[in-house]
Amino acid sequence: MIEYLWKAAFVFYSQTSTQAEAWESKRLQLILEGKSSSVATAMRQSVSLPKLTPQ
C-alpha cells in the first residue's frame, strides 16, 4: 500500500519534494485510522482538478 501512496504523491509533487513526503505520511495515517475510502475519494477528486497536467 505504501508503494501506491508514494506513486500517487509523485503525481502531485516532485520526487525530491518534502511536500511529497508530508502528503504520503498524512494519507498513510488516515488509512491506518480506517479512513481508506475517504483517502481514495479525495485522491480521485484531486486528479480531476484542472491544475493537474499530464506531465
VOROLO-666873 format. One line per field, with one value per residue: residue number from 1; residue in one letter; x, y, z of N, C-alpha, C, O in turn. Coordinates in steps of 0.1 Angstrom, whole numbers. Atoms other than C-alpha are relative to their C-alpha. Layout:
# VOROLO-666873
torvex: c(NUM  ...)
nupa: c(A  ...)
n_px: c(X  ...)
n_py: c(Y  ...)
n_pz: c(Z  ...)
ca_px: c(X  ...)
ca_py: c(Y  ...)
ca_pz: c(Z  ...)
c_px: c(X  ...)
c_py: c(Y  ...)
c_pz: c(Z  ...)
o_px: c(X  ...)
o_py: c(Y  ...)
o_pz: c(Z  ...)
This chain:
# VOROLO-666873
torvex: c(1  2  3  4  5  6  7  8  9  10  11  12  13  14  15  16  17  18  19  20  21  22  23  24  25  26  27  28  29  30  31  32  33  34  35  36  37  38  39  40  41  42  43  44  45  46  47  48  49  50  51  52  53  54  55)
nupa: c(M  I  E  Y  L  W  K  A  A  F  V  F  Y  S  Q  T  S  T  Q  A  E  A  W  E  S  K  R  L  Q  L  I  L  E  G  K  S  S  S  V  A  T  A  M  R  Q  S  V  S  L  P  K  L  T  P  Q)
n_px: c(8  -9  -6  10  1  -12  2  10  -7  -9  9  3  -12  -12  -5  -9  8  4  15  4  -1  11  12  0  1  13  10  -3  6  15  3  -2  12  12  7  -6  9  -1  -13  1  9  -8  -10  7  4  -12  -5  8  -2  -5  -15  -9  -3  -5  -14)
n_py: c(-12  -12  -3  -7  -14  -7  -3  -11  -12  -5  -6  -14  -7  6  10  -5  -9  4  0  14  8  -4  5  15  3  -3  10  12  -1  2  14  8  -3  6  -9  2  -4  -15  -3  4  -10  -13  2  0  -14  -8  3  -7  -15  -6  -4  12  2  13  1)
n_pz: c(0  0  13  8  -5  5  15  1  -4  11  11  -5  -4  5  -9  -11  -7  -14  0  4  -12  -9  6  -1  -14  -4  6  -6  -13  2  4  -12  -9  5  8  14  10  1  7  14  6  1  10  12  3  3  14  10  -1  13  -1  3  14  3  -4)
ca_px: c(0  28  43  10  8  44  35  4  25  49  19  13  49  84  103  127  99  94  57  55  67  42  14  22  25  -8  -27  -9  -20  -56  -56  -42  -71  -95  -104  -91  -123  -120  -84  -93  -122  -100  -73  -98  -111  -76  -67  -96  -86  -79  -44  -31  -14  -3  34)
ca_py: c(0  24  20  31  62  71  68  90  115  118  127  158  166  161  131  152  173  173  180  145  130  150  141  104  104  121  97  67  79  82  47  33  50  32  60  45  52  89  89  71  95  126  112  106  142  156  140  157  192  215  224  188  184  152  159)
ca_pz: c(0  8  -26  -42  -19  -30  -67  -61  -42  -71  -94  -73  -62  -74  -61  -41  -26  12  3  -13  20  40  16  17  55  60  37  53  88  76  61  93  112  90  67  34  15  23  11  -21  -28  -21  -44  -72  -69  -68  -101  -118  -107  -137  -123  -129  -163  -180  -171)
c_px: c(9  6  -10  -2  12  -2  -10  6  8  -8  -2  13  12  6  10  -7  -3  -16  -5  0  -11  -14  -2  -3  -14  -10  2  -7  -15  -4  2  -11  -13  -8  5  -10  0  12  -2  -9  7  10  -6  -4  12  5  -8  0  6  15  9  2  6  15  0)
c_py: c(13  4  8  15  8  4  11  13  7  5  14  8  -7  -11  4  10  -5  0  -14  -8  3  -5  -14  -3  3  -10  -14  0  -2  -14  -8  3  -5  9  -1  4  15  4  -3  10  14  -1  1  15  9  -1  8  15  6  3  -12  -1  -14  -2  -3)
c_pz: c(0  -13  -9  5  -6  -15  -1  4  -11  -12  4  3  -6  9  11  9  14  1  -4  13  10  -5  2  15  5  -5  7  14  -1  -3  12  11  -5  -10  -15  -11  -2  -7  -15  -7  -2  -11  -14  -4  -3  -14  -10  1  -13  1  -4  -15  -2  4  15)
o_px: c(6  7  -7  -4  10  1  -8  4  8  -3  -2  12  11  3  12  -1  -7  -21  -15  -9  -17  -22  -13  -11  -19  -19  -7  -13  -21  -14  -7  -14  -23  -20  6  -5  -2  12  3  -6  6  12  -1  -3  11  10  -3  -7  15  21  21  -8  10  19  11)
o_py: c(22  15  16  23  19  15  20  23  19  12  23  20  -18  -10  -3  16  -16  -6  -18  -17  -6  -10  -19  -12  -5  -15  -21  -10  -9  -19  -17  -6  -3  6  9  9  20  14  5  14  19  9  7  19  17  8  11  22  -1  5  -9  -2  -21  -13  -4)
o_pz: c(-7  -17  -17  -4  -9  -19  -10  -2  -12  -21  -5  2  -10  21  20  18  16  9  1  15  16  3  6  18  13  3  10  18  7  2  15  19  1  -12  -22  -21  -13  -15  -23  -18  -13  -19  -23  -15  -11  -20  -21  -7  -19  -10  -7  -23  8  8  20)
